[in-house]
């Protein structure tokens, strides 16, 4: 079984919802989720600001960021595993990374919207 740790921004309403969904889908408890919104945990592999800016994961000792981190997360969840395996293709991963970068540009506005909606 893969050793997977995912660092996320627990203060972000979008991240909280997505991580809650991933926790529900992770029925085997294969993923260790670490909220870095408060004090940085002792095992943070990089600067806390970087962890808050993008999704990061460590899969079998290898630090991943952005779309690659999402792909690792998907591979650990049986329902999403085919998407994660597909993302091992460099062209697919590059496309997912471009989409993720686009999402990051609208993320602040989406966060505001989600906060207003409650």
N, C-alpha and C positions, 0 to 999 in steps of 0.2 A: 504494500500500500504506500502511496506517495505521502511524504511529510510536507504539509502545506500550512503556511502561516500567511494570513492576509491582514495588512494594516489598513485601517479605514478612518475616516473623519466622522466620529460620532456626533459632532455638532452640526453636521450638514444634514438637513432634512431629506435630501435625495439619497444620500449615502445610508442614512439610518433605515430608510424604507427598503433599499436594495439589499442591504446586509440582513435585514430581518427576513426577507424572502429567501436569500441564500441559506440562512440558518434553518429555515423550515425545510428547504430542499435537501439539506445535508443531514439526512436521517441517520447516517452511519457515524456522524460526529468526526468526520475525517479532516475537518478544517479548524484551525485555531484562528479565531478572529481577535484582533487587538485594536482597541479604540485608542487613537493617538490624539484625540481632541483635547484632553486634559493634560496632565503631566505626562511627559514622554516615558513610556515603560523602559526599564533597564535594557531590554534586548532590542532596542531600535537599531537597525543596521545603518541608517543614514540620518541626516538632519531632519528634525521633526517637521520643519516647513516644507521640505520636499515630500515627506510622507503625506502631508495634508493636501498638497497640490495635485497629486495623481495617486491612483490606486497602485499599491505595491504589494508584492507577494514574494515569499521565498518557497520555492518548490525544490525539494530534495537538495537544499543547501545553495541553490542558485537564486539570486535576487532578480526579480522581474518587475517591470513597471508598465503602466498603461495597458494597452491591448494585450500584451503578453501576460500580464498579471490576471486580467479577466479570463484569458484562455486557460491559464492554470487553474483558476477557480472553477471554470466550467468542467474541466477534465476530472475534477474531484467529485462532481455531482453526477450520478448516473444518468439522470434525465437530460443533462446538458453536455455530457461527455462527447457526443458526436461533434458538437460545435467546437469544443476545445481541441479535439483531434484534428479537425479540419484546419484550425488556426495554426497548426504546426507547419502548414505550407507557407513558405515565405511570402508569396504573393497575397494570399488570404490575410496573413498577419499584417502586411503592409497596408492593405485596404482597411482593416479594422483599426489600425493605428491612426490612419488619416481621419476616419470617422470619429474616433475618440478625441483627437485634437480639435475637431469641429465642435464636438459636444462641450469640451472644456471652455470654448469661447462663449457659449450661451449658458453655461452652468450657473454663473452668478444670477442671471435673470430668472432662471428656473428655480433656484434656491429661494429667491424673494417671493416668487409666485407660490411655491409650496408652503412657505412660512405664512403667507397671507391666508391661504386656504385652510390652514390649520392642521 
